[in-house]
């Protein structure tokens, strides 16, 4: 049995593993660290269910997209907003689900800062799910837990990338999904878990890691920064100078399927889409304080009804999709010309080499960081960083 010929034909959602009636499929990491299905020929009964249920092989696109609302949203609770990547929408919808006896599924770190999808039943779990985690999460076994909660008549909130949402939708086909709420993200692409682990290994050589935030806001929401709290110091670096972010935004660390992603459009598979409202200063400048604004797309009647239950917790500005259109809602990210060379160098020479060759490491990096330090001391860095963002 062969599920795909090229890696760009698999998004790693794990639905094939979940639907296999004889547990012949396991998700195994390739040399880039991404999970792909591996079929045990000795167990496989060639029923074809994995292929029939594959979300990428069975896309159901629509020609006319009917949104139930496009909103700019800010959480009225400043503490929740500042601990979130954008405007603090996820925390409140998750809190609503828990208060109504439901369960929440989302991405969180394990003890080694690997990114996994987990089931949450407490506010503490929501806090661990808060904030962007720009690494592909492992969803092994999660779809089965969601199904059990639905069969137990629980309200369920599932958040994830669009491909994970579509995988779940295919898995639950035929089941009553009335109490299932799905929220996807405006996704630029998913990063290599291997690169993330190598990045962390370099950080751990300096000090023990205590906490990580991909979107720390002390330098402003628009000034995307990596924040790593360690025992003796704290690492804070804007995306233009951080190796992981440079790999991410250049596209070198993305999964092959991301460059032909069928979900990078307004044809969403979720009830609600969440993201950053980039360009808010041009649309609603009166609420732009550089602390984060969420863009919310209400994609279904169910999504609209859920939002009505919690809207009093937010500052809300209705708008149109034309005012907030983003590249990831139009088309997939473009594959870098040097993508294959990057990974060949990675496999052959290692993480340190690709940082020097592709991301201004070594002497060049030291000079840039020295200049940055001097500009901070001269109190001109913040103005310069605004110019860097364009």
Phi, psi and omega per residue, in radians:
X1 nan 2.313 3.134
X2 -2.226 2.086 -3.096
X3 -1.470 -0.526 -3.139
X4 -2.721 2.684 3.112
X5 -1.674 -0.620 -3.130
X6 -2.153 2.612 -3.074
X7 -1.152 -0.370 3.106
X8 -1.260 -0.059 3.117
X9 -1.690 0.133 -3.118
X10 -2.346 2.263 3.129
X11 -1.743 -0.094 3.079
X12 1.343 0.416 -3.074
X13 -1.270 -0.351 3.072
X14 1.391 0.196 3.124
X15 -1.088 -0.603 -3.130
X16 -1.053 -0.733 3.098
X17 -1.138 -0.683 -3.071
X18 -1.211 -0.566 -3.069
X19 -1.616 -0.162 -3.094
X20 -1.105 2.124 -3.061
X21 -1.286 -0.248 -3.093
X22 -2.117 0.249 3.123
X23 0.925 0.760 -3.136
X24 -1.527 -0.124 -3.047
X25 -1.984 2.302 3.002
X26 -2.192 2.660 3.091
X27 -1.661 2.122 -3.084
X28 -2.181 2.529 -3.091
X29 -1.360 2.434 3.022
X30 -1.593 -2.967 -3.073
X31 -1.170 -0.357 3.072
X32 -1.522 -0.158 -3.140
X33 1.675 -0.037 3.129
X34 -1.440 2.547 -3.130
X35 -1.505 2.325 3.067
X36 -2.321 2.644 3.141
X37 -1.229 2.375 3.038
X38 -2.071 2.187 -3.075
X39 -1.772 2.178 3.065
X40 -1.429 1.870 -3.075
X41 -1.072 -0.445 -3.126
X42 -1.281 -0.465 3.139
X43 -1.664 -0.521 -3.032
X44 -1.052 2.314 3.107
X45 -1.840 0.120 3.052
X46 0.999 0.717 3.123
X47 -1.378 -0.340 3.098
X48 1.389 0.098 -3.089
X49 -1.124 -0.657 3.140
X50 -1.050 -0.700 -3.141
X51 -1.274 -0.676 -3.127
X52 -1.191 -0.516 -3.087
X53 -1.689 -0.107 -3.140
X54 -1.021 2.167 -3.067
X55 -1.158 -0.643 -3.133
X56 -1.220 -0.541 3.138
X57 -1.433 -0.230 -3.056
X58 -2.298 0.896 -3.141
X59 -1.178 2.484 3.121
X60 -2.154 1.363 -3.107
X61 -1.437 2.656 3.092
X62 -2.036 2.607 -3.113
X63 -1.404 -0.716 -3.098
X64 -1.914 2.023 -3.131
X65 -1.619 2.142 -3.131
X66 -1.972 1.683 3.120
X67 -1.331 2.496 3.097
X68 -1.656 0.125 3.104
X69 2.756 2.459 3.037
X70 -2.202 2.123 -2.948
X71 -2.355 2.537 2.868
X72 -1.705 2.261 -2.972
X73 -2.332 2.338 3.055
X74 -2.270 2.236 3.089
X75 -1.208 2.324 -3.136
X76 -1.240 -0.351 3.086
X77 -1.480 1.895 -3.053
X78 -1.069 -0.631 -3.131
X79 -1.133 -0.762 3.107
X80 -1.114 -0.760 -3.122
X81 -1.075 -0.764 -3.082
X82 -1.261 -0.394 3.103
X83 -1.591 0.043 3.134
X84 -1.849 2.855 3.132
X85 -1.286 -0.625 -3.087
X86 -2.089 -1.968 -3.060
X87 -1.743 0.029 3.084
X88 1.524 0.567 -3.117
X89 -1.353 -0.808 -3.034
X90 -0.973 -0.811 -3.073
X91 -0.952 -0.775 -3.034
X92 -1.266 -0.688 3.104
X93 -1.206 -0.622 3.087
X94 -1.174 -0.709 3.100
X95 -1.061 -0.737 3.115
X96 -1.039 -0.750 -3.139
X97 -1.118 -0.775 3.130
X98 -1.123 -0.706 -3.136
X99 -1.122 -0.354 3.114
X100 -1.797 0.408 3.046
X101 1.356 0.299 -3.077
X102 -1.669 -3.039 3.092
X103 -2.204 2.698 -3.092
X104 -2.186 2.368 3.098
X105 -2.060 2.293 3.132
X106 -2.889 3.086 -3.099
X107 -1.520 2.396 3.065
X108 -2.582 2.885 3.086
X109 -1.419 2.540 2.905
X110 -1.588 -2.970 -3.058
X111 -1.160 -0.310 3.120
X112 -1.834 0.196 3.123
X113 1.148 0.442 2.892
X114 -1.395 2.634 -3.053
X115 -1.735 2.084 -3.122
X116 -2.217 2.630 2.946
X117 -1.444 2.332 -3.106
X118 -2.331 2.825 3.071
X119 -1.680 2.290 -3.117
X120 -2.104 2.437 3.118
X121 -2.266 0.037 -3.087
X122 -2.291 2.789 3.067
X123 -1.037 -0.631 3.117
X124 -1.035 -0.617 3.104
X125 -1.170 -0.697 3.109
X126 -1.061 -0.739 -3.137
X127 -1.058 -0.647 3.123
X128 -1.259 -0.444 3.109
X129 -1.476 -0.314 -3.116
X130 -1.072 2.602 3.032
X131 1.529 2.549 3.130
X132 -1.146 2.545 3.033
X133 -2.350 1.732 -2.947
X134 -1.458 0.875 3.070
X135 -2.383 2.489 -3.135
X136 -1.125 2.175 -3.109
X137 -1.430 2.616 3.098
X138 -1.521 2.099 -3.098
X139 -1.846 0.275 -3.104
X140 -0.954 2.162 3.074
X141 1.415 -0.095 -3.041
X142 -1.316 -0.698 -3.119
X143 -1.034 -0.664 3.132
X144 -1.118 -0.676 3.112
X145 -1.162 -0.692 3.096
X146 -1.060 -0.791 3.136
X147 -1.050 -0.733 3.139
X148 -1.087 -0.740 3.113
X149 -1.100 -0.685 3.126
X150 -1.155 -0.733 3.110
X151 -1.156 -0.449 3.076
X152 -1.487 0.143 3.074
X153 1.135 0.600 3.087
X154 -1.627 2.634 2.917
X155 -1.281 2.310 -3.105
X156 -2.229 2.279 2.986
X157 -1.903 2.121 3.090
X158 -2.052 2.116 3.099
X159 -1.999 2.521 3.122
X160 3.085 -3.018 3.077
X161 -1.230 2.755 -3.127
X162 -0.964 -0.657 -3.133
X163 -1.182 -0.597 3.099
X164 -1.216 -0.671 3.087
X165 -1.084 -0.781 -3.115
X166 -1.169 -0.643 3.066
X167 -1.065 -0.765 3.109
X168 -1.111 -0.740 3.122
X169 -1.021 -0.744 3.120
X170 -1.160 -0.694 -3.113
X171 -1.121 -0.642 -3.068
X172 -1.607 0.135 3.134
X173 -0.995 2.216 -3.121
X174 1.719 -0.214 3.089
X175 -1.731 2.701 3.104
X176 -1.250 1.977 -3.086
X177 -1.876 0.381 -3.093
X178 -1.020 -0.623 -3.097
X179 -1.726 0.182 3.083
X180 -1.657 2.192 3.065
X181 -1.962 2.164 3.134
X182 -1.957 2.332 3.104
X183 -2.217 2.102 3.065
X184 -1.855 3.013 -3.071
X185 -1.946 2.609 2.957
X186 -1.312 1.850 -2.864
X187 -1.848 2.227 3.065
X188 -1.462 -0.274 -3.066
X189 2.348 2.818 -3.119
X190 -1.864 2.431 -3.058
X191 -1.574 2.752 -3.130
X192 -1.163 2.138 3.039
X193 -1.062 -0.531 3.123
X194 -1.168 -0.806 3.119
X195 -1.072 -0.692 3.110
X196 -1.070 -0.742 3.138
X197 -1.160 -0.672 3.105
X198 -1.184 -0.682 3.071
X199 -1.041 -0.812 3.132
X200 -1.132 -0.666 3.131
X201 -1.048 -0.690 3.089
X202 -1.142 -0.704 3.120
X203 -1.149 -0.676 -3.104
X204 -1.190 -0.382 3.078
X205 -1.165 -0.455 3.141
X206 -1.430 -0.667 -3.040
X207 -3.043 2.858 3.083
X208 -1.288 2.342 -3.112
X209 -1.496 2.310 3.126
X210 -1.892 -0.519 -3.096
X211 -2.860 2.650 -3.131
X212 -2.372 2.340 2.999
X213 -2.278 2.136 3.116
X214 -1.280 -0.422 -3.028
X215 -2.274 1.130 3.127
X216 -1.310 2.488 -2.936
X217 -1.954 0.133 -3.101
X218 -1.132 -0.430 3.070
X219 -1.721 0.217 3.107
X220 1.835 2.589 3.119
X221 -1.134 -0.697 -3.084
X222 -1.316 -0.343 3.136
X223 -1.631 1.350 -3.014
X224 -0.983 2.191 -3.044
X225 -2.331 2.505 2.983
X226 -1.538 2.343 -3.110
X227 -2.259 2.001 3.133
X228 -2.165 1.948 3.123
X229 -1.484 2.210 3.133
X230 -2.080 3.057 -3.085
X231 -1.119 -0.719 -3.026
X232 -1.844 -0.307 -3.113
X233 -2.736 3.078 3.097
X234 -2.214 2.253 3.091
X235 -1.618 2.112 3.059
X236 -2.290 2.130 -3.099
X237 -2.553 2.362 3.098
X238 -1.262 2.787 -3.008
X239 -1.043 -0.522 -3.108
X240 -1.157 -0.349 -3.067
X241 -2.075 -0.044 -3.122
X242 -1.658 2.296 -3.050
X243 -1.080 -0.725 -3.123
X244 -1.132 -0.787 3.139
X245 -1.155 -0.615 3.106
X246 -1.104 -0.694 3.096
X247 -1.140 -0.695 -3.112
X248 -1.153 -1.002 -3.031
X249 -1.247 -0.381 3.058
X250 -1.418 -0.265 3.121
X251 1.585 -0.071 -3.057
X252 -1.189 -0.470 -3.051
X253 -1.722 0.140 -3.061
X254 -1.460 2.720 3.088
X255 -1.164 2.470 -3.095
X256 -0.902 -0.654 -3.104
X257 -1.161 -0.380 -3.087
X258 -1.072 -0.462 -3.097
X259 -1.393 -0.140 3.044
X260 -2.315 0.522 -3.045
X261 -1.021 2.137 3.140
X262 -1.378 -0.116 -3.089
X263 -1.691 -0.020 3.136
X264 -1.434 1.261 -3.103
X265 -2.833 -3.115 3.073
X266 -1.462 -0.081 3.092
X267 -1.433 1.397 -3.068
X268 -1.461 2.604 -3.139
X269 -1.752 0.047 -3.055
X270 -1.873 2.992 3.010
X271 -1.353 -0.619 -3.096
X272 -2.439 2.402 3.028
X273 -1.912 2.355 -3.131
X274 -2.072 2.527 3.071
X275 -2.996 -3.082 3.057
X276 -1.442 2.422 3.065
X277 -1.569 1.350 3.086
X278 -1.209 2.400 -3.090
X279 1.564 0.207 -3.127
X280 -1.029 -0.516 -3.123
X281 -1.120 -0.367 3.135
X282 -1.638 -0.300 -3.060
X283 -1.819 -0.924 3.114
X284 -2.280 1.246 -3.075
X285 -1.060 -0.401 -3.094
X286 -1.209 -0.323 3.108
X287 -1.927 0.137 -3.134
X288 -1.559 1.691 3.095
X289 -1.988 0.250 3.112
X290 1.079 0.526 3.072
X291 -1.957 -0.042 3.076
X292 2.030 2.240 3.060
X293 -2.321 2.272 3.122
X294 -1.556 2.415 2.922
X295 -1.676 2.160 -3.108
X296 -2.097 2.184 3.029
X297 -1.894 2.094 3.085
X298 -1.608 1.839 -2.955
X299 -1.611 -0.192 -3.094
X300 -2.513 2.896 3.066
X301 -1.089 -0.679 3.105
X302 -1.060 -0.771 3.116
X303 -1.057 -0.692 3.112
X304 -1.119 -0.744 -3.108
X305 -1.183 -0.662 3.094
X306 -1.138 -0.746 3.132
X307 -1.077 -0.637 3.129
X308 -1.048 -0.506 -3.121
X309 -1.303 -0.371 -3.038
X310 -2.153 0.014 -2.988
X311 -1.100 -0.387 -3.140
X312 -1.188 -0.234 -3.141
X313 -1.482 -0.037 -3.015
X314 -2.220 2.726 2.804
X315 -1.496 2.149 -3.013
X316 -2.147 2.355 3.025
X317 -2.219 1.863 3.066
X318 -1.153 2.509 3.129
X319 -2.610 -2.865 3.124
X320 -2.131 2.794 -3.092
X321 -1.156 -0.450 3.138
X322 -1.129 -0.492 -3.088
X323 -1.420 -0.257 -3.021
X324 -2.277 0.344 -3.094
X325 -1.090 2.357 -3.116
X326 -2.186 2.725 -3.131
X327 -0.922 -0.698 -3.080
X328 -1.297 -0.140 3.019
X329 -1.687 -0.006 -3.121
X330 -1.934 -0.811 -3.026
X331 -2.814 2.831 3.110
X332 -1.160 2.798 3.071
X333 -1.156 2.586 -3.106
X334 -1.410 2.390 3.138
X335 -1.242 2.258 3.127
X336 -1.116 2.531 3.119
X337 -1.043 -0.601 -3.075
X338 -1.643 0.274 -3.083
X339 -1.001 -0.914 -3.105
X340 -1.144 -0.673 3.109
X341 -1.152 -0.674 3.112
X342 -1.003 -0.855 -3.088
X343 -1.280 -0.536 3.043
X344 -1.110 -0.755 3.094
X345 -1.143 -0.684 3.126
X346 -1.043 -0.860 -3.115
X347 -1.143 -0.611 -3.041
X348 -1.514 -0.671 -2.982
X349 -2.041 -0.297 3.065
X350 1.695 3.067 -3.028
X351 -1.120 -0.783 -3.116
X352 -1.038 -0.666 -3.123
X353 -1.155 -0.794 -3.095
X354 -1.200 -0.503 3.066
X355 -1.122 -0.718 3.140
X356 -1.235 -0.728 -3.051
X357 -1.339 -0.700 -2.998
X358 -1.873 -0.347 -2.992
X359 -2.250 0.539 2.999
X360 1.024 0.757 3.025
X361 -1.454 -2.883 3.104
X362 1.098 -2.506 -3.069
X363 -1.097 -0.745 -3.124
X364 -1.048 -0.759 3.128
X365 -1.093 -0.715 3.134
X366 -1.114 -0.688 3.121
X367 -1.133 -0.763 3.141
X368 -1.096 -0.715 -3.135
X369 -1.213 -0.594 3.087
X370 -1.124 -0.752 3.126
X371 -1.109 -0.722 3.118
X372 -1.064 -0.780 3.142
X373 -1.031 -0.751 3.137
X374 -1.131 -0.658 3.140
X375 -1.209 -0.607 3.075
X376 -1.125 -0.780 3.141
X377 -1.120 -0.559 3.124
X378 -1.471 0.004 3.102
X379 1.070 0.614 3.086
X380 -2.095 0.028 -3.075
X381 -1.130 -0.750 -3.082
X382 -1.041 -0.729 3.110
X383 -1.160 -0.698 -3.133
X384 -1.169 -0.675 -3.117
X385 -1.153 -0.511 3.073
X386 -1.131 -0.697 3.094
X387 -1.147 -0.618 3.115
X388 -1.086 -0.637 -3.124
X389 -1.287 -0.246 -3.127
X390 1.414 nan nan
